[in-house]
Amino acid sequence: MFEVLSGGPQTTVQDLGRPGYLHTGMPPSGAFDSFSLRVANLLVGNNPGGRYLVGRDPGDAGLEVLLMGCRLRAATEHVIAVTGGDLDPTLNGQPLPMWQAIRVREGDEIAFRSPRSGVRAYLAIAGGIDVPPFLGSRATNVRAAVGGVEGRGLKTGDELRIGEPRKAASELEGRAWPAASRPAIVAPWTVRVVLGPQDHLFQPESVETFLTTDWKLSPISDRMGCRYIGPKLEFLPRPDYLVEQAGSDPSNIVDDGTPLGGIQVPSGLEPIVMGADVPSFGGYAKIATVISSDIGVVGQGKPGDIVRFRAVAAAEAEEIGLAQEALVQEGVRVSG
């Protein structure tokens, strides 16, 4: 068990989420940077879950720590791993090595002091965090107040129950993820996208502008969507049917499903990448969609960071996803 000494601005229990329920209005939620959580789980012998948004196995639950201020005390011995953004993690006041399995003992304190690169760290504990599942997942959706600990971020005094580890601490301690396979969590960011599904509504020059601009992440960003500041994007003349059915604003469309990573551009101003808590439907044109493997890149940006979007073909996006999945599966074979 772990005692929460401070939850920081937002520390939530997350697994890989609950895809498949958008038609009911329920976002997938789950870790914004799913690759980092999966690696953390592998290091401590947990279930890393299935391929993101393809399978229905959410894996074991860990913590998504935002920015700083989270402090935990171990009530018993555990093996932990911290991955993702470098939030200057410490163990009893001393630097805590990231991307490797560390043994903690009764009374030890873990803290995240300040972001040095990225904004979201992931803490996995051997056995996984044991909270009641909702729709097959333990992921927290704060807006819907479901999952995790009472559907909210952690607060002082919370107690986190831990499941039964699959392996002894002696087998896990010291395991490390290869440095060459760790994501480069540092700005400026390059985010790969597949154009569409409504890029045809934009002027070709604006599509080019979208792909060549250094966009700045706005402070008005969260797990639902990340907003980017830059030049206005212009639309082609609107077909009559869109004016009749969706309204006169050039960015309006007939409501359709909003994919994770879809990039809406309301009124041509400040593109918004839809995040882990993506809403089900939206009525704004989407110029592009972030590939699944780069959703975590979006989730690691902090306000003011520069982002450049790069277009890839759908087939290349699939190859990138399969290559990332191969890293995880290799980790499963090594640690299994």
Wavefront OBJ file of the C-alpha trace (Angstrom):
o trace
v 0.000 0.000 0.000
v 1.025 3.618 -0.578
v -0.103 6.655 1.390
v -0.601 9.868 -0.571
v 1.170 12.751 1.169
v 0.339 15.181 -1.651
v -1.398 14.661 -4.973
v 0.173 17.639 -6.743
v -1.861 19.544 -9.384
v -3.230 16.314 -10.902
v -2.068 12.778 -10.261
v -4.491 10.144 -11.512
v -4.730 6.376 -11.712
v -4.469 5.349 -15.376
v -4.181 2.190 -17.426
v -4.547 2.079 -21.235
v -8.166 3.198 -21.051
v -11.553 1.997 -22.220
v -11.781 2.286 -26.032
v -14.993 1.281 -27.708
v -17.436 3.433 -25.752
v -17.300 6.757 -27.611
v -20.729 6.029 -29.063
v -22.084 6.241 -25.507
v -20.303 9.531 -24.819
v -17.517 7.917 -22.761
v -13.957 8.867 -23.834
v -11.209 6.233 -23.799
v -9.160 8.138 -21.173
v -6.089 6.170 -20.042
v -2.475 7.287 -20.024
v -1.816 10.246 -22.324
v 1.654 8.769 -22.971
v 0.680 5.104 -23.203
v 4.106 3.848 -24.318
v 5.763 5.178 -21.158
v 3.177 3.515 -18.918
v 3.518 0.209 -20.759
v 7.290 0.246 -20.314
v 6.950 1.072 -16.611
v 4.604 -1.894 -16.217
v 6.989 -4.207 -18.048
v 9.861 -3.220 -15.784
v 7.950 -4.244 -12.651
v 6.526 -7.447 -14.113
v 2.997 -6.112 -14.675
v 0.676 -6.612 -17.623
v 1.512 -3.856 -20.162
v -1.828 -4.231 -21.930
v -2.664 -4.631 -25.590
v -1.819 -2.400 -28.513
v -3.230 1.059 -27.887
v -6.862 1.447 -29.040
v -6.715 -1.821 -30.990
v -7.034 -4.485 -28.314
v -9.308 -4.373 -25.291
v -6.692 -5.277 -22.657
v -6.056 -2.107 -20.604
v -3.155 -3.646 -18.702
v -2.330 -2.892 -15.079
v -2.950 0.536 -13.611
v -0.241 2.972 -12.564
v -0.082 6.675 -11.800
v 0.073 9.550 -14.280
v 1.842 12.407 -12.466
v 1.417 15.921 -13.871
v 4.203 18.492 -13.408
v 5.232 18.360 -9.730
v 4.190 18.061 -6.106
v 3.106 14.415 -5.928
v 4.481 12.748 -2.778
v 3.891 9.148 -1.704
v 4.977 6.995 1.238
v 5.371 3.233 0.965
v 3.555 1.319 3.713
v 5.290 -1.938 2.751
v 8.079 -3.086 0.460
v 7.426 -2.693 -3.272
v 9.209 -2.578 -6.610
v 8.488 0.531 -8.673
v 9.506 2.097 -11.987
v 9.221 5.704 -13.171
v 9.151 6.508 -16.892
v 7.893 9.291 -19.158
v 8.691 12.926 -18.496
v 11.550 13.771 -16.143
v 9.844 15.466 -13.196
v 12.957 15.201 -11.033
v 11.756 12.136 -9.080
v 13.386 11.437 -5.727
v 13.486 8.579 -3.232
v 13.962 9.811 0.321
v 15.269 13.101 -1.063
v 17.845 11.507 -3.382
v 17.555 11.247 -7.188
v 15.437 8.281 -8.244
v 16.742 6.625 -11.444
v 14.174 6.530 -14.231
v 13.394 3.720 -16.690
v 14.484 1.002 -14.266
v 12.972 -1.124 -11.499
v 13.743 0.155 -8.008
v 12.991 -1.513 -4.675
v 11.363 0.708 -2.036
v 10.891 -0.250 1.583
v 8.403 0.558 4.331
v 8.501 4.268 5.141
v 10.319 5.305 1.945
v 9.034 8.490 0.316
v 8.782 9.155 -3.414
v 8.415 12.725 -4.655
v 8.263 14.549 -7.988
v 9.835 17.989 -7.611
v 9.743 19.910 -10.913
v 9.591 19.214 -14.663
v 12.971 19.062 -16.375
v 11.664 17.526 -19.612
v 8.092 16.627 -20.440
v 5.173 17.161 -18.079
v 3.814 13.660 -17.379
v 5.673 10.932 -15.507
v 4.366 7.386 -15.021
v 4.808 5.380 -11.834
v 4.180 1.638 -12.012
v 4.175 -0.591 -8.931
v 4.630 -4.366 -9.056
v 1.123 -5.820 -8.766
v -0.603 -2.746 -10.190
v -2.858 -0.268 -8.420
v -5.977 -2.040 -7.221
v -9.027 0.176 -7.684
v -12.487 -0.891 -8.923
v -12.715 -1.098 -12.736
v -15.347 0.882 -14.624
v -16.348 -0.422 -18.075
v -13.384 -2.777 -17.934
v -10.767 -0.142 -17.113
v -9.312 1.524 -14.013
v -8.503 4.738 -15.921
v -9.592 8.001 -14.315
v -11.832 10.426 -16.197
v -12.022 13.473 -13.947
v -14.732 15.242 -15.978
v -17.023 12.211 -15.810
v -15.910 11.395 -12.233
v -15.355 7.719 -13.030
v -12.467 5.300 -12.598
v -9.390 5.561 -10.426
v -9.933 6.851 -6.906
v -13.499 8.154 -6.821
v -13.079 9.537 -10.338
v -10.679 12.300 -9.254
v -7.059 13.199 -8.837
v -5.244 11.953 -5.751
v -5.339 14.031 -2.592
v -3.578 13.989 0.765
v -4.643 11.036 2.889
v -5.619 8.708 0.053
v -4.403 5.135 0.363
v -3.526 3.136 -2.743
v -3.973 -0.614 -2.527
v -1.566 -2.680 -4.617
v -2.274 -6.037 -6.244
v -0.207 -9.179 -5.882
v 3.131 -8.948 -7.766
v 3.735 -11.574 -10.428
v 7.420 -11.908 -9.554
v 9.601 -11.618 -6.473
v 11.317 -8.309 -5.810
v 14.695 -9.968 -6.236
v 13.796 -10.895 -9.825
v 12.611 -7.390 -10.697
v 15.025 -5.038 -8.960
v 17.549 -3.430 -11.294
v 15.816 -4.232 -14.578
v 16.236 -1.290 -16.979
v 14.768 -0.278 -20.331
v 17.505 0.192 -22.963
v 18.462 3.839 -23.427
v 18.297 3.473 -27.221
v 14.619 2.475 -26.999
v 13.549 5.349 -24.750
v 11.572 8.158 -26.417
v 13.281 11.532 -26.747
v 11.108 13.565 -24.389
v 12.381 17.046 -25.164
v 11.117 20.141 -26.990
v 10.870 21.288 -29.728
v 8.521 18.494 -30.693
v 7.775 16.881 -34.037
v 4.301 15.352 -34.177
v 3.460 13.103 -37.111
v -0.025 13.343 -38.589
v -2.163 11.858 -41.334
v -3.992 14.624 -43.188
v -7.786 14.601 -42.946
v -10.540 13.720 -42.633
v -11.540 17.295 -43.609
v -8.311 18.770 -44.979
v -10.121 19.197 -48.314
v -12.155 22.037 -46.768
v -9.008 24.126 -46.185
v -7.187 26.223 -48.747
v -4.127 24.294 -50.013
v -1.921 27.179 -48.868
v -3.297 26.830 -45.340
v -2.598 23.090 -45.302
v 0.986 23.969 -46.217
v 1.045 26.632 -43.500
v -0.190 24.084 -40.981
v 2.723 21.771 -41.840
v 5.458 24.437 -41.903
v 4.570 26.602 -38.886
v 6.264 26.458 -35.495
v 3.138 26.207 -33.349
v 3.243 27.214 -29.680
v 1.341 25.139 -27.098
v -1.266 27.275 -25.340
v -1.790 27.262 -21.570
v -5.429 26.476 -22.399
v -4.679 22.771 -22.785
v -5.537 19.640 -20.816
v -6.250 15.924 -21.224
v -9.270 16.703 -23.412
v -7.377 18.815 -25.915
v -4.127 20.666 -26.547
v -4.466 24.058 -28.250
v -1.723 25.577 -30.435
v -1.086 29.246 -31.178
v -0.073 30.361 -34.647
v -1.369 31.848 -37.908
v -4.996 31.688 -38.985
v -5.860 28.901 -41.412
v -8.238 29.759 -44.251
v -11.003 27.649 -45.759
v -12.242 27.150 -49.301
v -15.689 28.526 -50.218
v -18.327 26.472 -48.443
v -20.645 24.108 -50.310
v -24.286 25.105 -49.988
v -25.157 21.891 -48.167
v -22.715 22.702 -45.388
v -24.140 26.179 -44.956
v -27.641 24.706 -44.773
v -26.827 21.778 -42.491
v -23.941 23.036 -40.327
v -24.026 26.830 -40.317
v -22.113 29.698 -41.851
v -18.844 29.488 -39.914
v -16.291 28.138 -42.426
v -15.019 25.558 -39.927
v -18.428 24.067 -39.174
v -19.278 20.590 -40.412
v -22.126 18.208 -39.782
v -21.199 16.600 -36.460
v -19.127 13.463 -36.824
v -17.074 11.188 -34.605
v -13.973 12.799 -33.107
v -10.954 10.485 -33.175
v -8.222 10.540 -30.560
v -5.602 12.864 -32.028
v -8.049 14.604 -34.381
v -6.999 18.237 -34.938
v -9.971 20.573 -34.945
v -9.539 24.157 -36.159
v -12.518 26.222 -34.898
v -12.974 29.257 -37.156
v -9.478 28.582 -38.520
v -7.916 29.695 -35.229
v -5.645 27.745 -32.863
v -5.728 24.057 -33.892
v -6.755 21.734 -31.061
v -5.379 18.198 -30.832
v -7.969 15.990 -29.140
v -6.365 14.162 -26.198
v -6.998 11.102 -24.054
v -10.329 12.439 -22.769
v -11.533 13.209 -26.305
v -15.266 14.020 -26.667
v -17.401 11.695 -28.772
v -18.572 14.063 -31.497
v -17.612 17.450 -32.831
v -18.780 19.945 -35.424
v -15.434 21.466 -36.462
v -13.332 20.546 -39.480
v -10.287 18.412 -38.673
v -7.273 19.233 -40.814
v -5.313 16.164 -39.712
v -5.100 13.373 -37.143
v -2.085 12.641 -34.942
v -0.833 9.092 -35.405
v -1.373 6.814 -32.402
v 2.362 6.475 -31.710
v 2.722 10.254 -31.294
v -0.220 10.892 -28.959
v 2.299 10.584 -26.124
v 4.443 13.302 -27.710
v 1.464 15.657 -27.560
v 0.854 14.705 -23.928
v 4.410 15.607 -22.898
v 4.331 19.220 -24.111
v 4.188 22.146 -21.698
v 2.717 25.599 -22.397
v 5.051 27.611 -24.593
v 6.714 24.573 -26.187
v 7.151 24.649 -29.968
v 5.539 21.899 -32.060
v 5.943 21.161 -35.758
v 3.421 18.863 -37.475
v 4.747 16.502 -40.166
v 2.468 14.644 -42.583
v 2.903 10.904 -43.167
v 0.853 8.444 -45.182
v -1.541 6.124 -43.388
v 0.607 3.126 -44.339
v 3.689 4.753 -42.786
v 1.716 5.537 -39.631
v 0.828 1.854 -39.360
v 4.471 0.844 -39.813
v 5.511 3.256 -37.063
v 2.868 1.799 -34.759
v 3.946 -1.767 -35.476
v 7.599 -0.881 -34.815
v 6.676 0.621 -31.444
v 4.576 -2.417 -30.603
v 7.524 -4.667 -31.487
v 9.587 -2.907 -28.807
v 6.907 -3.655 -26.228
v 6.539 -7.271 -27.318
v 10.307 -7.752 -27.161
v 10.148 -6.417 -23.614
v 7.378 -8.916 -22.822
v 9.541 -11.792 -24.077
v 12.581 -10.637 -22.118
v 10.657 -10.055 -18.879
v 8.143 -12.871 -19.156
l 1 2 3 4 5 6 7 8 9 10 11 12 13 14 15 16 17 18 19 20 21 22 23 24 25 26 27 28 29 30 31 32 33 34 35 36 37 38 39 40 41 42 43 44 45 46 47 48 49 50 51 52 53 54 55 56 57 58 59 60 61 62 63 64 65 66 67 68 69 70 71 72 73 74 75 76 77 78 79 80 81 82 83 84 85 86 87 88 89 90 91 92 93 94 95 96 97 98 99 100 101 102 103 104 105 106 107 108 109 110 111 112 113 114 115 116 117 118 119 120 121 122 123 124 125 126 127 128 129 130 131 132 133 134 135 136 137 138 139 140 141 142 143 144 145 146 147 148 149 150 151 152 153 154 155 156 157 158 159 160 161 162 163 164 165 166 167 168 169 170 171 172 173 174 175 176 177 178 179 180 181 182 183 184 185 186 187 188 189 190 191 192 193 194 195 196 197 198 199 200 201 202 203 204 205 206 207 208 209 210 211 212 213 214 215 216 217 218 219 220 221 222 223 224 225 226 227 228 229 230 231 232 233 234 235 236 237 238 239 240 241 242 243 244 245 246 247 248 249 250 251 252 253 254 255 256 257 258 259 260 261 262 263 264 265 266 267 268 269 270 271 272 273 274 275 276 277 278 279 280 281 282 283 284 285 286 287 288 289 290 291 292 293 294 295 296 297 298 299 300 301 302 303 304 305 306 307 308 309 310 311 312 313 314 315 316 317 318 319 320 321 322 323 324 325 326 327 328 329 330 331 332 333 334 335 336
